[in-house]
Amino acid sequence: MRNSLFELGDIPPIGTVPEQMHASVIRRERYGPPHQAFRSEIVDVPEVGPGQALVLVMAAGINYNNVWASLGQPVDVISARQRQGRREDFHIGGSEGSGVVWAVGEGVSQVAVGDEVILSGCQWTETAADIRLGADPMTSASQSVWGYESNYGSFAQFALVDDYQCHPKPPGMTWEEAACFLLTGATAYRQLCGWQPHDVRPGDPVLIWGGAGGLGSMAIQITRARGGIPVAVVSDEERARYCRELGAQGTINRLDFDHWGRLPDIGDHEAMGRWTEGVRAFGRRFWEVLGERRAPRVVLEHSGQDTIPTSMYLCDNAGMVVICGGTTGYNADIDLRFLWMRQKRLQGSHFANLRQCRDVIHMVATGQLDPCLSWTGGFDDIGKAHQLMHDNQHPQGNQAVLVNAPRTGLTTLS
Ligand SMILES: NC(=O)c1ccc[n+]([C@@H]2O[C@H](COP(=O)([O-])OP(=O)(O)OC[C@H]3O[C@@H](n4cnc5c(N)ncnc54)[C@H](OP(=O)(O)O)[C@@H]3O)[C@@H](O)[C@H]2O)c1
């Protein structure tokens, strides 16, 4: 007889799958600020299909994509899934986590019940025509973000993943450390090392927006590990200090400038003049911090609409602006003259393939990359943690919540 439900942290005998589980759930009628959108509920444990694994979640990482999920914008993830034929009228987010494999579906041979794993955040169809023809799975038409576009992410007692999302958890790492770094770390790694010939080389100046954030904290360290020179943008002194401690050459406070947002109309000479003055002053500050008059060969972008015009202007001739998000909006302007005359590259980048995930896990396991876990919360803190992220009031680096792991080392969020 199957037990119907276990309490959080009350771990069933290995391999025993209850009928129901606790989950932090978003529903369409609650779309809005994260503190209102997330609610703890009891839902059915999903069936494990061929090629899949059910993982008992120990800890889950907090990321910006579930800020978007809770807002229901720019994508209503529940309706989008229903249009693809899924029946569930709820969303369980969480695109990274750590835990123990609890059940496996037909045909799974590379992971087994009892394996301690770190979960990566993208899924694809391994038999998709483009993958069979050699495409990087991250570029496949079949690719989607687990725990955002697909359901049953890590904000629940059990997560449903494809077997290849399970990576061996290095021994000695706590559950919460293992849960917090892979999404931002591997995304930053692909941005900085995945787009040859613009992978960071020794001596390359690199401009990093949001240096104290999840992506930024990983990007500063990866740039240093490659011999590059990271210059980080922040919005206060505490964040600036944090970036310098991680290895930034120096920082720029973006609040000292006001030329942000979309470009003025090309015919509005006065506004264009003010914008040009602003962006040139920002460029001079970059030189000051770098200590020499060189432009960034790589600009790590994710802030989007407010900063893309500056990124494209500042980027070196034949350099690259590499972007993985649009925190401030996704309707950004580019003065195309700088793109073609100076032969710059604007490169989209999205999470990471499995090789890149393994490289980043290795870097953390061997001490080359600090996971930058700044805060560990409890299961009921999921909404609050996303709300602070939405308001840009969250702690530096990466954050995690404990799901089934013992509740030690919790810190409070103000
Ligand atoms: N495509 C992917 O695979 C992928 C993966 C990870 C993340 N992302 C996206 O990347 C973005 C950042 O993620 P994250 O985890 O690093 O988030 P995060 O920890 O919240 O960091 C974002 C940083 O952006 C900075 N920021 C806020 N408003 C800004 C503005 N107006 N101009 C410039 N910077 C601003 C903030 O730093 P300051 O206020 O100190 O400047 C903040 O620390 C999100 O939109 C996320 O969805 C995409």
The ligand as an SDF file (V2000), in Angstrom:
LIG
                    3D

 48 52  0  0  0  0  0  0  0  0999 V2000
   18.9400   32.6440  -20.6070 N   0  0  0  0  0  0  0  0  0  0  0  0
   19.3870   32.0460  -19.5340 C   0  0  0  0  0  0  0  0  0  0  0  0
   19.7300   30.8770  -19.5830 O   0  0  0  0  0  0  0  0  0  0  0  0
   19.5070   32.8080  -18.2550 C   0  0  0  0  0  0  0  0  0  0  0  0
   20.1330   32.2110  -17.1450 C   0  0  0  0  0  0  0  0  0  0  0  0
   20.2740   32.9560  -15.9700 C   0  0  0  0  0  0  0  0  0  0  0  0
   19.7290   34.2360  -15.9020 C   0  0  0  0  0  0  0  0  0  0  0  0
   19.0910   34.7660  -16.9890 N   0  0  0  0  0  0  0  0  0  0  0  0
   18.5110   36.1170  -16.9150 C   0  0  0  0  0  0  0  0  0  0  0  0
   19.5390   37.0450  -16.5860 O   0  0  0  0  0  0  0  0  0  0  0  0
   19.0320   38.0710  -15.7510 C   0  0  0  0  0  0  0  0  0  0  0  0
   19.8940   38.1870  -14.4900 C   0  0  0  0  0  0  0  0  0  0  0  0
   19.8480   36.9820  -13.7430 O   0  0  0  0  0  0  0  0  0  0  0  0
   20.5670   36.8970  -12.3360 P   0  0  0  0  0  0  0  0  0  0  0  0
   20.3140   35.5480  -11.7970 O   0  0  0  0  0  0  0  0  0  0  0  0
   21.9540   37.3720  -12.4380 O   0  0  0  0  0  0  0  0  0  0  0  0
   19.6970   37.9560  -11.5160 O   0  0  0  0  0  0  0  0  0  0  0  0
   20.1070   38.8260  -10.2630 P   0  0  0  0  0  0  0  0  0  0  0  0
   20.8780   38.0640   -9.2770 O   0  0  0  0  0  0  0  0  0  0  0  0
   18.8350   39.5060   -9.8550 O   0  0  0  0  0  0  0  0  0  0  0  0
   21.0930   39.9410  -10.8570 O   0  0  0  0  0  0  0  0  0  0  0  0
   20.6510   40.9040  -11.7620 C   0  0  0  0  0  0  0  0  0  0  0  0
   21.4190   42.1860  -11.5300 C   0  0  0  0  0  0  0  0  0  0  0  0
   20.9480   43.1210  -12.5000 O   0  0  0  0  0  0  0  0  0  0  0  0
   21.2660   44.4090  -12.0100 C   0  0  0  0  0  0  0  0  0  0  0  0
   20.2690   45.3860  -12.4620 N   0  0  0  0  0  0  0  0  0  0  0  0
   19.0150   45.5900  -11.9770 C   0  0  0  0  0  0  0  0  0  0  0  0
   18.4430   46.6190  -12.6260 N   0  0  0  0  0  0  0  0  0  0  0  0
   19.3570   47.0540  -13.5340 C   0  0  0  0  0  0  0  0  0  0  0  0
   19.3580   48.1130  -14.4830 C   0  0  0  0  0  0  0  0  0  0  0  0
   18.3000   48.9280  -14.6420 N   0  0  0  0  0  0  0  0  0  0  0  0
   20.4650   48.2790  -15.2330 N   0  0  0  0  0  0  0  0  0  0  0  0
   21.5540   47.4830  -15.0700 C   0  0  0  0  0  0  0  0  0  0  0  0
   21.5950   46.4720  -14.1720 N   0  0  0  0  0  0  0  0  0  0  0  0
   20.5170   46.2680  -13.4270 C   0  0  0  0  0  0  0  0  0  0  0  0
   21.2640   44.3240  -10.4840 C   0  0  0  0  0  0  0  0  0  0  0  0
   22.5210   44.7960  -10.0350 O   0  0  0  0  0  0  0  0  0  0  0  0
   22.7700   46.3310   -9.6100 P   0  0  0  0  0  0  0  0  0  0  0  0
   21.4530   46.9150   -9.1370 O   0  0  0  0  0  0  0  0  0  0  0  0
   23.7800   46.2040   -8.5190 O   0  0  0  0  0  0  0  0  0  0  0  0
   23.2960   47.0010  -10.8450 O   0  0  0  0  0  0  0  0  0  0  0  0
   21.1700   42.8240  -10.1840 C   0  0  0  0  0  0  0  0  0  0  0  0
   22.1140   42.4100   -9.2470 O   0  0  0  0  0  0  0  0  0  0  0  0
   17.5700   37.7320  -15.4910 C   0  0  0  0  0  0  0  0  0  0  0  0
   16.7490   38.4820  -16.3670 O   0  0  0  0  0  0  0  0  0  0  0  0
   17.4910   36.2490  -15.8020 C   0  0  0  0  0  0  0  0  0  0  0  0
   16.1980   35.8570  -16.2270 O   0  0  0  0  0  0  0  0  0  0  0  0
   18.9900   34.0870  -18.1510 C   0  0  0  0  0  0  0  0  0  0  0  0
  1  2  1  0
  2  3  2  0
  2  4  1  0
  4  5  1  0
  4 48  2  0
  5  6  2  0
  6  7  1  0
  7  8  2  0
  8  9  1  0
  8 48  1  0
  9 10  1  0
  9 46  1  0
 10 11  1  0
 11 12  1  0
 11 44  1  0
 12 13  1  0
 13 14  1  0
 14 15  2  0
 14 16  1  0
 14 17  1  0
 17 18  1  0
 18 19  2  0
 18 20  1  0
 18 21  1  0
 21 22  1  0
 22 23  1  0
 23 24  1  0
 23 42  1  0
 24 25  1  0
 25 26  1  0
 25 36  1  0
 26 27  1  0
 26 35  1  0
 27 28  2  0
 28 29  1  0
 29 30  1  0
 29 35  2  0
 30 31  1  0
 30 32  2  0
 32 33  1  0
 33 34  2  0
 34 35  1  0
 36 37  1  0
 36 42  1  0
 37 38  1  0
 38 39  2  0
 38 40  1  0
 38 41  1  0
 42 43  1  0
 44 45  1  0
 44 46  1  0
 46 47  1  0
M  CHG  2   8   1  16  -1
M  END
$$$$
